[in-house]
Amino acid sequence: MTQSTFAQKRIKLAEDRVKFIHETTIQSQTLEATQLRLEAEQKAIEALQAELDGLRRDNESIISQYTIDQDYIELNIGGTIVPTRKSTLLKKQKSLFVDILTQSKEVPRDKEGRIFIEMNPFHFSVILEYLRTDSLPILFSSDEEEREIMKDMGRLGLSRYSIPFEKKWNRTLKADDLNVSQDGKRIEVGGDDSDRLAIIGPGKIDRGTVTVSVKVIIPRPNRYSFGVLTEIPSTFNKGFAYKHGLLGWGLHDHQNMLGIYCQTQRVAESTLGYSTNDTVTMIVDVDSGSLTYKVNGVKCAELLNCEIIKLGVYIAVTLYNKGAVWSIVDD
């Protein structure tokens, strides 16, 4: 081998070594950069995971505070969306809503799946308030409005149901000096001024609804009451609904004592009193424990949810002045 050839080989080896070192250096730098990038990406992933875990915890906390209200329901009433509660609609066991919500009766629904009822939305708002409070308005805007709302209540199975009841003065359950007409519709005070009782009908009402109207002839304002008793008294020479003694409730109007009274306590206000030639109507609903009064067709007073009335009552009146005449008015 010549000296020239040997030198060329040395140069070539040196060049190969430089190239190897250069490539190794580049690869090492690339690996370090990659490692640094991977470490940075791992830290970013860990940070994102920590943020995600925090969001999940927050979401679980929010969900635990707010649960879906299964009692909430929306109805479509004649095109008006009415929100309410199922428990409110189910308050009356014989209503149409019981059949609808237990899915035993098919009903129309709107495109959103809401129950659709073709009805005046205002009428329904009155009916819904009745379901919430067991009370109807003291005053309707007109007799026609009252009839229409009562009709809609009937459509929904919410009408108060009446029971057969003989609307006559009881010839036996009364004070001796109270005179009953032959047809049983009229009673007159024959003795001097004093408290005395009379019962209307054959006996105790233990279910359903009874409506009785009387036209009153009163010589002068005094201790009169029209209402119910829980028991038949041992003597009929007493009054009730404005004095101690007998447990009963009645509409009373005398000497600033206007309202529904139980003994000496006023338990409900009245917007009207009554005097001679007025017609007083009382609706007794034993099932709901309520008394409703009208004077000359205008609703004026209401007692609601009396648990004792729910046990059954007798329809009774207190009469006072000689010559007073109360006549039962046919429906």
C-alpha positions as CSV (number, residue, x, y, z in Angstrom):
1,M,0.0,0.0,0.0
2,T,1.4,3.3,-1.0
3,Q,1.6,6.2,1.4
4,S,-0.9,8.1,-0.6
5,T,-3.5,5.3,-0.4
6,F,-3.0,5.0,3.3
7,A,-3.6,8.7,3.8
8,Q,-6.8,8.6,1.8
9,K,-8.1,5.7,4.0
10,R,-7.3,7.7,7.1
11,I,-9.1,10.7,5.8
12,K,-12.1,8.5,4.9
13,L,-12.2,7.0,8.4
14,A,-12.0,10.4,9.9
15,E,-14.8,11.6,7.8
16,D,-17.0,8.5,8.7
17,R,-16.3,9.1,12.4
18,V,-17.3,12.8,12.1
19,K,-20.4,11.8,10.3
20,F,-21.3,9.2,12.9
21,I,-20.7,11.6,15.7
22,H,-22.8,14.2,14.0
23,E,-25.7,11.7,13.3
24,T,-25.5,10.4,16.9
25,T,-25.6,14.0,18.2
26,I,-28.6,14.8,16.1
27,Q,-30.4,11.6,17.2
28,S,-29.6,12.3,20.8
29,Q,-30.9,15.8,20.5
30,T,-34.0,14.5,18.8
31,L,-34.6,12.0,21.6
32,E,-34.1,14.7,24.2
33,A,-36.6,17.0,22.5
34,T,-39.0,14.1,22.1
35,Q,-38.7,13.3,25.7
36,L,-39.2,16.9,26.8
37,R,-42.3,17.1,24.5
38,L,-43.7,13.9,25.9
39,E,-43.1,15.1,29.4
40,A,-44.9,18.4,28.6
41,E,-47.8,16.5,27.0
42,Q,-48.1,14.2,30.0
43,K,-48.3,17.2,32.3
44,A,-50.9,18.8,30.1
45,I,-52.9,15.5,30.1
46,E,-52.7,15.3,33.9
47,A,-53.8,18.9,34.3
48,L,-56.8,18.3,32.0
49,Q,-57.7,15.1,33.8
50,A,-57.6,17.0,37.1
51,E,-59.9,19.7,35.7
52,L,-62.3,17.0,34.3
53,D,-62.4,15.3,37.7
54,G,-63.3,18.6,39.3
55,L,-66.0,19.3,36.8
56,R,-67.5,15.8,37.4
57,R,-67.5,16.4,41.1
58,D,-69.2,19.7,40.7
59,N,-71.8,18.1,38.4
60,E,-72.5,15.3,40.8
61,S,-73.0,17.9,43.6
62,I,-75.5,19.9,41.5
63,I,-77.4,16.8,40.6
64,S,-77.6,15.7,44.2
65,Q,-79.2,19.1,45.1
66,Y,-81.8,19.1,42.3
67,T,-84.0,16.0,41.7
68,I,-86.6,15.7,39.0
69,D,-90.1,16.6,40.4
70,Q,-92.2,13.6,39.5
71,D,-95.3,15.4,40.8
72,Y,-95.1,18.2,38.3
73,I,-97.4,18.1,35.2
74,E,-98.4,20.4,32.4
75,L,-101.9,20.3,30.9
76,N,-103.1,21.9,27.7
77,I,-106.4,23.6,28.5
78,G,-108.0,24.9,25.4
79,G,-104.6,25.9,24.0
80,T,-103.3,27.4,27.3
81,I,-100.5,25.5,29.0
82,V,-101.4,25.1,32.7
83,P,-98.7,23.8,35.1
84,T,-99.8,22.1,38.3
85,R,-99.2,19.0,40.4
86,K,-100.6,15.5,40.0
87,S,-101.3,15.4,43.7
88,T,-103.6,18.4,43.3
89,L,-105.5,16.8,40.5
90,L,-105.9,13.5,42.4
91,K,-107.5,15.1,45.5
92,K,-111.0,14.0,44.6
93,Q,-111.2,10.2,44.3
94,K,-114.1,10.1,41.8
95,S,-112.8,12.7,39.4
96,L,-111.9,12.2,35.8
97,F,-108.3,13.0,36.6
98,V,-107.9,9.8,38.6
99,D,-108.8,7.7,35.5
100,I,-106.6,9.8,33.3
101,L,-103.5,9.8,35.5
102,T,-103.8,6.1,36.2
103,Q,-104.0,5.6,32.5
104,S,-107.3,3.7,32.7
105,K,-108.9,6.3,30.4
106,E,-107.6,7.4,27.0
107,V,-107.5,11.2,26.4
108,P,-106.4,13.5,23.6
109,R,-102.8,14.8,23.9
110,D,-101.0,17.7,22.1
111,K,-97.9,17.2,20.0
112,E,-95.7,17.6,23.2
113,G,-97.6,14.7,24.9
114,R,-99.5,17.0,27.3
115,I,-103.1,16.0,28.3
116,F,-105.5,18.2,26.2
117,I,-108.8,19.3,27.6
118,E,-111.2,21.4,25.5
119,M,-112.3,23.9,28.2
120,N,-112.3,27.6,29.0
121,P,-108.9,28.2,30.7
122,F,-110.5,30.7,33.2
123,H,-113.1,28.1,34.2
124,F,-110.3,25.6,34.7
125,S,-108.4,28.0,36.8
126,V,-111.4,28.3,39.1
127,I,-111.7,24.5,39.2
128,L,-108.0,24.1,39.9
129,E,-108.3,26.5,42.8
130,Y,-111.3,24.5,44.1
131,L,-109.0,21.4,44.1
132,R,-106.3,23.2,45.9
133,T,-108.5,24.8,48.6
134,D,-111.8,22.9,48.5
135,S,-113.5,26.2,48.0
136,L,-115.3,28.0,45.2
137,P,-115.4,31.9,44.8
138,I,-117.8,33.7,47.1
139,L,-119.0,35.7,44.1
140,F,-119.1,34.8,40.4
141,S,-119.4,37.5,37.8
142,S,-122.8,36.3,36.8
143,D,-125.3,33.4,37.3
144,E,-124.4,32.3,33.7
145,E,-120.7,32.0,34.7
146,E,-121.5,30.0,37.8
147,R,-123.7,27.6,35.7
148,E,-121.0,27.1,33.1
149,I,-118.3,26.4,35.7
150,M,-120.5,24.0,37.5
151,K,-121.1,22.3,34.1
152,D,-117.4,22.0,33.5
153,M,-116.9,20.6,37.0
154,G,-119.5,18.0,36.1
155,R,-117.5,17.1,33.0
156,L,-114.5,16.4,35.1
157,G,-116.4,14.4,37.7
158,L,-116.1,17.0,40.4
159,S,-119.7,17.9,41.0
160,R,-120.9,17.6,44.5
161,Y,-123.4,14.8,44.5
162,S,-126.8,15.2,46.2
163,I,-128.6,12.5,48.1
164,P,-132.3,12.0,48.4
165,F,-133.6,14.1,51.3
166,E,-137.2,14.9,52.4
167,K,-137.2,18.7,52.7
168,K,-140.0,19.1,55.3
169,W,-140.1,20.3,58.9
170,N,-139.9,17.3,61.3
171,R,-143.2,17.2,63.2
172,T,-141.6,15.4,66.1
173,L,-138.1,16.9,66.5
174,K,-139.2,20.5,67.4
175,A,-140.3,22.7,70.2
176,D,-144.0,22.2,71.2
177,D,-145.1,25.7,70.4
178,L,-143.8,25.5,66.8
179,N,-146.7,24.9,64.4
180,V,-146.0,22.9,61.2
181,S,-148.3,23.2,58.2
182,Q,-150.1,20.2,56.7
183,D,-147.7,19.9,53.8
184,G,-144.7,20.1,56.2
185,K,-143.2,23.1,54.3
186,R,-144.1,25.9,56.7
187,I,-143.4,26.4,60.4
188,E,-144.6,29.3,62.7
189,V,-143.7,30.4,66.2
190,G,-146.9,30.2,68.3
191,G,-145.6,31.1,71.8
192,D,-143.9,34.1,73.3
193,D,-140.5,35.2,72.4
194,S,-137.9,32.7,73.4
195,D,-135.3,30.3,72.0
196,R,-136.7,27.1,70.3
197,L,-135.3,24.6,67.9
198,A,-136.7,22.7,64.9
199,I,-135.2,20.0,62.7
200,I,-135.6,19.8,58.9
201,G,-135.8,16.4,57.4
202,P,-136.3,12.9,58.6
203,G,-132.9,12.5,60.4
204,K,-129.2,12.6,60.3
205,I,-127.2,13.3,57.1
206,D,-124.1,11.1,57.1
207,R,-122.9,11.4,53.5
208,G,-123.2,13.5,50.3
209,T,-124.7,16.9,49.8
210,V,-128.0,18.4,50.8
211,T,-129.3,21.8,49.8
212,V,-132.1,23.5,51.6
213,S,-133.6,26.9,51.1
214,V,-136.0,28.8,53.4
215,K,-137.9,32.0,53.0
216,V,-137.9,33.8,56.3
217,I,-140.6,36.1,57.8
218,I,-139.0,37.7,60.9
219,P,-141.1,40.2,62.9
220,R,-137.8,41.9,64.0
221,P,-134.1,41.0,64.1
222,N,-133.3,38.6,66.9
223,R,-131.7,35.3,67.8
224,Y,-132.2,33.3,64.6
225,S,-129.8,30.8,63.1
226,F,-129.9,28.3,60.2
227,G,-127.4,25.5,60.3
228,V,-126.6,22.0,61.6
229,L,-126.4,20.1,64.9
230,T,-124.3,17.1,65.6
231,E,-126.9,15.4,67.9
232,I,-130.6,15.7,68.7
233,P,-130.9,17.8,72.0
234,S,-132.7,16.5,75.1
235,T,-134.9,19.6,74.9
236,F,-135.9,21.9,72.0
237,N,-136.3,25.0,74.1
238,K,-132.8,26.1,73.3
239,G,-130.9,28.0,70.6
240,F,-127.6,27.2,68.9
241,A,-124.9,28.9,66.9
242,Y,-124.6,32.0,69.0
243,K,-124.6,30.8,72.6
244,H,-123.1,28.0,74.8
245,G,-124.9,24.7,75.2
246,L,-125.4,22.9,71.9
247,L,-122.7,21.9,69.5
248,G,-123.7,23.2,66.1
249,W,-122.9,25.7,63.4
250,G,-125.2,28.2,61.8
251,L,-125.5,31.5,59.9
252,H,-126.4,34.1,62.5
253,D,-127.2,37.8,62.1
254,H,-128.0,39.8,65.2
255,Q,-126.5,42.7,67.2
256,N,-123.1,42.8,65.2
257,M,-122.9,39.0,65.3
258,L,-122.9,38.3,61.6
259,G,-121.3,35.2,60.3
260,I,-121.2,31.4,60.8
261,Y,-121.0,30.7,64.5
262,C,-120.2,27.7,66.6
263,Q,-121.6,28.5,70.1
264,T,-120.2,32.0,70.7
265,Q,-117.3,31.7,68.3
266,R,-117.5,33.1,64.8
267,V,-115.8,30.5,62.6
268,A,-116.4,32.2,59.2
269,E,-117.2,35.7,58.0
270,S,-120.4,36.5,56.0
271,T,-120.8,39.3,53.5
272,L,-124.6,39.3,53.9
273,G,-127.1,39.0,56.7
274,Y,-130.8,38.2,56.3
275,S,-134.1,39.8,57.3
276,T,-137.8,39.4,56.6
277,N,-138.7,38.1,53.1
278,D,-135.2,37.0,52.3
279,T,-134.5,33.5,51.0
280,V,-131.6,31.8,52.7
281,T,-129.9,28.7,51.1
282,M,-127.6,26.3,52.9
283,I,-125.5,23.6,51.2
284,V,-124.3,20.9,53.6
285,D,-121.5,18.8,52.2
286,V,-120.9,16.1,54.7
287,D,-118.1,14.4,52.8
288,S,-115.9,17.5,52.8
289,G,-117.2,18.9,56.1
290,S,-118.4,22.2,54.6
291,L,-121.3,24.6,54.9
292,T,-122.1,27.1,52.1
293,Y,-124.6,29.9,52.4
294,K,-126.5,32.1,49.9
295,V,-128.9,35.0,50.6
296,N,-131.3,35.6,47.7
297,G,-129.0,33.5,45.5
298,V,-125.8,35.4,46.3
299,K,-123.1,33.3,48.0
300,C,-122.1,35.0,51.2
301,A,-120.4,32.6,53.6
302,E,-118.6,29.3,53.7
303,L,-117.1,27.0,56.4
304,L,-114.6,24.5,55.1
305,N,-113.2,21.1,56.2
306,C,-114.9,20.8,59.6
307,E,-114.0,17.3,60.8
308,I,-117.0,17.1,63.1
309,I,-119.4,17.8,60.3
310,K,-117.9,14.9,58.4
311,L,-119.3,12.6,61.1
312,G,-122.9,13.5,60.2
313,V,-125.3,16.3,61.1
314,Y,-129.0,17.3,61.4
315,I,-130.3,20.4,59.6
316,A,-131.7,22.7,62.3
317,V,-132.9,26.2,62.9
318,T,-133.2,28.5,65.9
319,L,-136.5,30.5,65.9
320,Y,-137.3,33.2,68.4
321,N,-140.1,35.8,67.9
322,K,-143.8,35.1,68.1
323,G,-145.2,35.1,64.6
324,A,-142.0,34.3,62.8
325,V,-142.6,32.1,59.8
326,W,-140.0,30.1,57.9
327,S,-141.1,28.3,54.7
328,I,-139.0,25.7,52.9
329,V,-138.6,26.7,49.2
330,D,-138.7,23.9,46.6
331,D,-135.7,23.6,44.3
